[in-house]
Amino acid sequence: MIHILIHIPHSSIKIPEKYRHQITLSDFELADELLKMTDHYVDDLFDIPGCTVQYNPNSRLVMDPERFRDDKEELMSREGMGLAYTKTSDGKTLRHLTDLEREDIVRLLYDPYHEEITNKVDTILSRHNKCLIIDAHSFPSRPLPYEHNEETESDRSDICLGYSNYHAGSNLIK
């Protein structure tokens, strides 16, 4: 094993039966939304031997592990795309969640996911004293309706490598 963790949070199309009844979309509408919001084939693109993988087995429409636990801290919650999505990519109602239903998602999906990724990172750190996390995504060539603003009107790049000074030292990118 090498010191890399591949994080694949949005490539699943699975909607567990336990949560399907919450979604107000027809099967056809849900299939269309999954087509738009899923990072298709990312798990194949980032199938790198020797790397540890953290894969979200459920669609981000059910639980998005890259959102803050508290919607008050999450900017995307204003779009209905916090930890548990309530809006579609074009702003239509995806589902209505009670506080109890949202807490169920946090307790059964979100918290265990974060515990699992933390354990994987800790294991890599204990073996290698460093851990590079590659956050694997794909993007449509044109922005989705919720993404539209003056900066996103043009075509997107084929490849995007993101970097955050907060999470890594300057020696990572030279």
N, C-alpha and C positions, 0 to 999 in steps of 0.2 A: 504494500500500500504506500502511495506517495502522499504528500501533504496537501492535496487538493480535494475540496468538497465541491461537487457540482450540485447546485440547488435548482430544482426544476419545479416551480410552484404552479404553473398554469397550463400544463399540457394534457391534463385529463379532461375527458368529457363525461365522466361518471357523475350521475346525480343519484345518490342513494335513495331507495324507495322511501325511507323514513322522512326525507326532505322534499320529495317530489310533490306531495300534496300542498306544500306551502307555495309553490310556484304557480302563478295564475296564467301562464302562457300555455297555449295548446302545444301538442307534441311538435307540430310543424314550426311554430314560432320559437319554441325552445331549441330545436335543431338549428334554426337559423342563427339564434343568439350564440349558441355554442360554437358555430362556425366562425362567427365574428370575434369572439372573446377568448378562444383557446389558442395557445401557442403550439400549433400543430407541428409534429415531428421533432420537437426540440429534444425529446428523450433519445431519439435516434441520432440526431446531429451531435449530441454531447455524450455519446456512448464511448467514453475514453477508458481504456483498460487501466486498472490500478487506482482509479479515483473512487472516492466514497461518493455516494449519490444520496441526496435527500429529495424524494419525489412526493408530491402531493397527489394521493390517489383519487381525490375528489375534484370536481370542477371548481374553479374559482368563484363561480356563481353561488355555490353553496358556502364555501369558506375560503377566503383569500388570506394565506398566511403572511403576505407581505404588507398587510395593513396593521396599523396600531390596534391594540386590544380595546382601547377607549376611543370611541368615535369622536369625542371632543378634540382629540389630538390628531385625528386622521383627516387630512384635507379632502381626500376622495369621498369621504362620507357625505359631503355636501352634494355629490353627484349620485348618491345612493349606492356608492361602491366602497363602503367601508369593509370591515371584516366579514360581514354577511350582506351580500348585495341585495338591495331592494328595488333597484332600477336597472333597466336594460341599457345597452350602449347608446340608444337613441332617446333615453329619458323616460320610457314607458315603465309602468309598474311591473316589476318582476315578481314581487311577493310582498305581503304585509307580515311583519314579524312582531310578535309580542315580546316584551322584555324577557319572559321566561323561555320562549323559543330561541331567542338570541343567546341567552346564557347557556342553553343546552348545546348550541353550536360551539361556544367558547369552551365549555367543559369537556365535551366529547371529541371535538376535532382540533380546535385552535391550540389549546394548552398542551395536549399530548404531542402535537406536531412540533411545537417549539421546544418541548422537553427532549424530543427525539433528535432534533437538529443540534441542540446544545450538547447532548451526550456525544454525538458524532464529532463535533468540533473539539470537545474536551479530549476524546480519545486520540484524535490526530495530534493535538497539541502535546499530549503526554508522550507520544512517540517521536515527534519531530520538532517540537518546540516552535512550530509555526504552522499556520493553516491558511491557505488561499481559498477563498470561496468564490466560485464562478457562478453568478446568478444567470441562468440560462433562459432567454426569452426569444420570441420572434414577434414581428410586428407587421401589420398589413402595410401595403405600399402607400396607401393613403390614410389619413387620420379618420378615426371613427367620429360620429357626431359629438360625443362628449369631449373630444380632444380639440375641436376646432377653435382656433384663434389665429391671429395674424401670423404667428411664428410657425404654425403647423400646416399652413395651406399648401406648401410645396411637397413634392415627392420626398419620400424618406430615403435615407442611406440604406444600402444593402447590409452593412455591418455597423453595429454600434458597440463600442467598448466603453462602458461606464466606469467611473472611478470616483471614489470619495476619500478626501483627505481625512475625514473623520474616522474611517475604518482602517486606513493603511498609511504607512509612512511613505515619504517621497521616493524612497529607494525602490519601490515597486515599479513605478513608471519612470523611464529615463528617456 
